[in-house]
Amino acid sequence: MPIPMAGADGRTAAEPVSAIAYTTLMAAFPAGVAVVTAADEDGRQYGMTCTAVSSVSVSPPTLLVCMQRSSRTLAVLNGTGNFAVNLLDDQARTVAELFASRKPDRFEHVSWTTRPGCGGPHLEQDAHSIADCRVTGSVKVADHVVVFGEVFRVTTEDDTRPRPLVYGMREYWSLGSTGAAPEHCAPQPGEPLDSDTETTR
């Protein structure tokens, strides 16, 4: 087997793996499911399902979301400078699928609220926690944009332990009330969740 050679910049000069190999790799790394929402200056709502959410810093409290460059939700939050991250509970699989679709009327099929100063629409009946964020920066990476958001408000369910909806191995799961072994959530085999599928208003 030939040994990959390092280029002039010290990086290994090897070809990237195939898209199938990469998506198979990442499918084995389960992640929580969220709906990122934003509203434009006219109050129109936009949102998309996203599993590419990560904590960045505690001080200041900052998270990141990864979105396709073509995302209309991305365009709106870049324009307003605000967005909300709705972390879905384990009963909200249909909401995850709705916001991963291209249905134009998705906000008519869910219960949502908004209030002055919030980052974006809140899906309070389907999310165990919601983070309101202000955009503090972004980085373009290939066909995606990594958006950094400083969290200025957190809304959680009262007196209940979160039961997050998780996506991995191309199936939905629940961590359950104890955080122990996952409880299966009636998967739809062969239908991977595209964490960056644009699901505009």
N, C-alpha and C positions, 0 to 999 in steps of 0.2 A: 504493500500500500504506500503510495507516495506521501511524503510528509509536507503539509502546507507550509509555504514559504512566507516569511514576513516581508511586507512592502517597505518602502523607504520611510514611511511614517511609523513603522513598528507594528502595524496591524497585520493580522494573518490574512494572506491573500487566498481566501477560499470562497467558493461560490455559496450564496445563501441557500438554505434548504428550500424545498418546494412549499407552496402554499398549503398543500394537504398535510405535509409533515408538521408544519408550524401550527396549523389550527388543531391538529390532533394533540400536539404538545399542550397547547393552552386549554383545550377541552378538559384535560386532566388536572387543571388548577381551578377549583371551584371558586366562585365569587358571589357576593351579594348582588341582588338585582335592584336597580334604582330607576326612577323616571326623572330625568332632568327637565325642568320646565322654565319658561321665560314668557314674558308678555311684552309686546311692542308698545310704542308710545300711544297707539290708539286703543290699547287694551286687548288686542287679539292674543289668544293663548297659543303657545307652541310647546311641544314636548317630545321626548324620545326616550326609549328604553336604553339603559346603559349599564354594563357591568364593569366598565373600565373606570372605576372610581377608587381613589386611594388617598390615605392620609399623607400629608407632606410635613407639617410642622404643628407643634403645640403652641408656640409663641413666636409670631401670632398664629392663631388657629387657622390652618390652611389645608385645603384638600385640592385634588385635581380630578378632572374628568377629561376623557379623550373622546373626540368627536370627529366625524368626517368633515373635510373641508367644505363639502357641498351641503352640509346640514343647514336648514333654515333656522333651526333652533340656535345653532351656533351664531348665525348672522344676527339674530335678534339679541342674544345676550351680549354679543360684542358691541352692539349699538347702544344698549341701555346700561351695560356695565353691571347687570345683576342677573342672578338665576337662583333656582331652588333645586335641591337634591332630595327627592322623596325616596327613602329607603323602604321598599315594599315588604309587607308582612307575608306570611306563608299562605294566606288565603287569597292573594292578589295575583295569581298566575294569569287570569284572564286580562287583568290590567296590563301586565308586562307584555302579553301578546298583542293587545290592542295598540300600545304605544310603539311596538316594533313593526306595526303594519303601516300601510300608506293610506289608511282611511282618513279622509279630510275632516270628519266630524267626531273625532275620538273624544273630545272634551264634553260632547253631548251624551256620552255613554258612561261617564264616571261622575262621582260627586267631588266637587272641588270648591275651594274657597280662596279668597285673596283679601288682603288687608293693606292699608297704607304702609309703605316702607318694606314690604316683603320682597324677597328676591324673585319670586315667580309663583304661579298657582300652587296651592297646597292640596295634595290628595289625602286628606286627613283620614278618611275611612279605610284607605288601603295602605297607608304607610305607618310603620311603627315609630319612625323618627324622620324629621325634616330639617334640613340645614338651609338657611337663607345665606346667600353668599354675594360678595362683591368681587368682580373680576380685578385681579391684581397683576395679571400678566398672561402671556401665552407663548407657546413655541410650536412652530410648524415642523412636523415630522412626517415625511413621505406624503401620503394622501390624508393625513389626520392633523388635528391641532390639539395640543395639550393645553387645557385652560386651567389656570390656577385661581382659586377663589378663597378669599378670606371669609370665614364664617362669622356672621355678626348676630345670628339668632339661631337657637335650636329649639324645636318643638317636639315633644315626645308624648306618648300615651301615658295617661295618669295611672300610677300604681299597677302597672303590668310589666312583666318581663318580656322583652322583644322576642318574637318568633320570626326571624328573618326568612325571606324567600331567597334560596340559593340556586345558582345555575352551574352545573358542571357535568361532564360526560354527556353533554347534549340532552340533559334532563333537568327538571326542576326538583328541588329538595327542600325540606324543612329541617332546621336544626332542632326543632321541638322546644318545649318549655324548659328542658334541663340542659340544653346545649350538648347532649350526648350524641349517639349515633344518629345520622339523619333519617328522617321519615320520608319515604318516597311520596312524591306529589303527582302521581298519574302522568308520567311522561308521554310525549309524543315522539316515538323513536324516529331517528333520522331527520329530525327537523331542528337543526342547531339554531340557537338564539344569536342573531347578529347584533352584538352589543352596540354597533354604530349604525344600525338601520335608521335612516332618517324618517321620523314619524312626525311630520309637521302638523299644524292645526288642520 
